[in-house]
Amino acid sequence: MIFATIADEDVPIQTIAPKFTGRFNKGVDYAENVAQFAKEFNEDIAAIAFAVKTYGLPQNLKLSVHSGSDKFSIYQAIHEAVKKSGAGLHLKTAGTTWLEELTGLAESGGSGLAAAREIYAEAYSQSAELCAPYATVIDIDVAVLPRPDSVNDWSSQRFTSTSDTIRATGNTTPAFVNCFMWDSKWQPRWETDI
């Protein structure tokens, strides 16, 4: 129905982003059923191919995945489906650059670690306000977040192993990571020389 309407209205479509089963929470990997995601992803590729052929939509119509941040567990399924079908893909990620910058600050120690601790404390103190707009894409139990006074005692290594989603050390804590993701909307306040 959607594809037929797009064709009837002559909408110059380039990508389409369907809703997949599960939650694409910000700042953490996909924690849902990867096999179900792969099934739906392949079905959506087939639907696009059908729509291109049936409704004369553009040959380069791409399936778009808006992941909220790096979702390493689904990349293999995406790769296999795209390679098998030859379909186009638009993969939108967000948030990890900000998180990596904070992790890098903490890793540098000294004033960098102090700045990362300060940013965490501010995000923690405003958690309700900062979480509200993202309620559908984050799952945070604020009760499990470390208190800022505790984080102030952490070493650089402890801080980075808790916040590092790229190298996922096993100590990575999704709630802690998401606390920084909330504060990304306040990034300009933290632009300073360290």
Secondary structure in CASP SS format (residue, H / E / C, confidence):
PFRMAT SS
TARGET T0000
AUTHOR 0000-0000-0000
METHOD secondary structure of the structure
MODEL  1
M C 1.00
I H 1.00
F H 1.00
A H 1.00
T H 1.00
I H 1.00
A H 1.00
D H 1.00
E C 1.00
D C 1.00
V C 1.00
P C 1.00
I C 1.00
Q C 1.00
T E 1.00
I E 1.00
A C 1.00
P C 1.00
K C 1.00
F C 1.00
T C 1.00
G C 1.00
R C 1.00
F C 1.00
N C 1.00
K C 1.00
G C 1.00
V C 1.00
D C 1.00
Y C 1.00
A C 1.00
E C 1.00
N C 1.00
V H 1.00
A H 1.00
Q H 1.00
F H 1.00
A H 1.00
K H 1.00
E H 1.00
F H 1.00
N H 1.00
E H 1.00
D H 1.00
I H 1.00
A H 1.00
A H 1.00
I H 1.00
A H 1.00
F H 1.00
A H 1.00
V H 1.00
K H 1.00
T H 1.00
Y H 1.00
G C 1.00
L C 1.00
P C 1.00
Q C 1.00
N C 1.00
L C 1.00
K E 1.00
L E 1.00
S E 1.00
V E 1.00
H E 1.00
S C 1.00
G C 1.00
S C 1.00
D C 1.00
K C 1.00
F H 1.00
S H 1.00
I H 1.00
Y H 1.00
Q H 1.00
A H 1.00
I H 1.00
H H 1.00
E H 1.00
A H 1.00
V H 1.00
K H 1.00
K H 1.00
S H 1.00
G C 1.00
A C 1.00
G E 1.00
L E 1.00
H E 1.00
L E 1.00
K E 1.00
T C 1.00
A C 1.00
G C 1.00
T H 1.00
T H 1.00
W H 1.00
L H 1.00
E H 1.00
E H 1.00
L H 1.00
T H 1.00
G H 1.00
L H 1.00
A H 1.00
E H 1.00
S H 1.00
G C 1.00
G H 1.00
S H 1.00
G H 1.00
L H 1.00
A H 1.00
A H 1.00
A H 1.00
R H 1.00
E H 1.00
I H 1.00
Y H 1.00
A H 1.00
E H 1.00
A H 1.00
Y H 1.00
S H 1.00
Q C 1.00
S H 1.00
A H 1.00
E H 1.00
L H 1.00
C H 1.00
A H 1.00
P H 1.00
Y H 1.00
A C 1.00
T C 1.00
V C 1.00
I C 1.00
D C 1.00
I C 1.00
D C 1.00
V H 1.00
A H 1.00
V H 1.00
L C 1.00
P C 1.00
R C 1.00
P H 1.00
D H 1.00
S H 1.00
V H 1.00
N C 1.00
D C 1.00
W C 1.00
S C 1.00
S H 1.00
Q H 1.00
R H 1.00
F H 1.00
T H 1.00
S H 1.00
T H 1.00
S H 1.00
D C 1.00
T C 1.00
I C 1.00
R C 1.00
A C 1.00
T C 1.00
G C 1.00
N C 1.00
T C 1.00
T C 1.00
P H 1.00
A H 1.00
F H 1.00
V H 1.00
N H 1.00
C H 1.00
F H 1.00
M H 1.00
W H 1.00
D H 1.00
S H 1.00
K H 1.00
W H 1.00
Q H 1.00
P H 1.00
R H 1.00
W H 1.00
E C 1.00
T C 1.00
D C 1.00
I C 1.00
END
